């Protein structure tokens, strides 16, 4: 049976999966440095707040506004807390949404408001 000819790989070559893991790992380290409050999502206080919100409002609020019934699986912060504990844990700031709404619609809104948003809030 014929074998494949040897292939040339540069000195720094890594399999694509390994390169992706290393790149993602570096990105995660940077995110933890830039936003240390991300660790709050691992706290019991958040687990209880999330559970209470989904029990209170088990359907996606975004779909509900459009007259659709979709189960909620994510608790979103209506106003991004950016490390402010009171906003993070405040039930009035929580919104039950489905994962597609959170990952598409809400993230798009947050990105749009962050472009120049911090300048407009501070009045500069």
SVG drawing of the C-alpha trace seen along z (x, -y; Angstrom):
<svg xmlns="http://www.w3.org/2000/svg" viewBox="-48 -67 60 69">
<polyline fill="none" stroke="black" stroke-width="0.4" points="0.0,0.0 1.4,-3.4 2.2,-5.8 1.9,-9.6 4.9,-11.5 6.5,-13.5 5.2,-17.0 7.2,-20.0 6.1,-22.0 7.8,-25.1 9.5,-25.1 6.6,-26.7 3.8,-24.6 1.2,-23.1 -1.9,-21.0 -4.8,-23.4 -6.7,-22.1 -3.7,-22.8 -3.2,-26.2 -6.9,-27.1 -6.7,-25.9 -3.6,-28.0 -5.1,-31.1 -8.4,-30.7 -6.4,-30.2 -4.5,-33.5 -7.8,-35.2 -9.4,-33.9 -6.4,-35.1 -6.8,-38.6 -10.6,-38.6 -10.0,-37.6 -7.5,-40.4 -9.8,-43.0 -13.0,-41.9 -12.3,-40.2 -16.1,-40.3 -16.6,-37.5 -15.7,-35.2 -18.9,-36.3 -20.8,-34.0 -19.3,-31.0 -20.6,-32.2 -23.5,-30.6 -25.2,-34.0 -25.4,-34.2 -26.6,-30.6 -29.4,-31.3 -30.3,-34.6 -30.3,-33.0 -32.5,-30.1 -35.0,-32.5 -35.2,-34.6 -35.9,-31.6 -38.5,-30.4 -40.2,-33.8 -40.0,-34.2 -39.5,-30.8 -40.1,-32.2 -37.9,-34.3 -39.0,-37.9 -37.7,-39.0 -39.7,-36.3 -42.7,-37.1 -42.7,-40.7 -43.1,-39.3 -45.9,-37.0 -43.8,-33.9 -43.4,-31.3 -39.8,-30.1 -38.3,-28.7 -35.7,-31.0 -32.3,-29.4 -30.2,-32.5 -30.5,-35.4 -29.3,-38.6 -28.5,-41.9 -30.8,-44.5 -28.2,-47.2 -24.7,-45.8 -23.2,-45.8 -19.5,-46.2 -18.4,-45.1 -21.0,-46.9 -22.2,-44.3 -25.5,-45.9 -26.5,-45.8 -25.1,-42.3 -27.3,-40.8 -30.4,-43.1 -33.4,-41.1 -34.9,-44.2 -31.9,-44.2 -32.4,-40.6 -34.2,-39.5 -35.0,-35.9 -34.0,-35.1 -33.3,-32.2 -29.7,-31.5 -30.2,-32.6 -31.6,-36.0 -28.7,-36.5 -26.0,-35.4 -27.3,-37.4 -29.7,-40.2 -28.5,-41.3 -24.8,-41.0 -25.3,-43.1 -27.1,-45.7 -24.3,-45.8 -21.6,-46.1 -23.6,-48.9 -23.9,-50.8 -20.3,-50.4 -19.1,-52.1 -18.7,-55.6 -21.2,-54.8 -18.8,-55.4 -18.0,-58.9 -21.7,-59.8 -22.5,-58.7 -19.7,-60.7 -20.5,-63.8 -17.1,-64.1"/>
</svg>
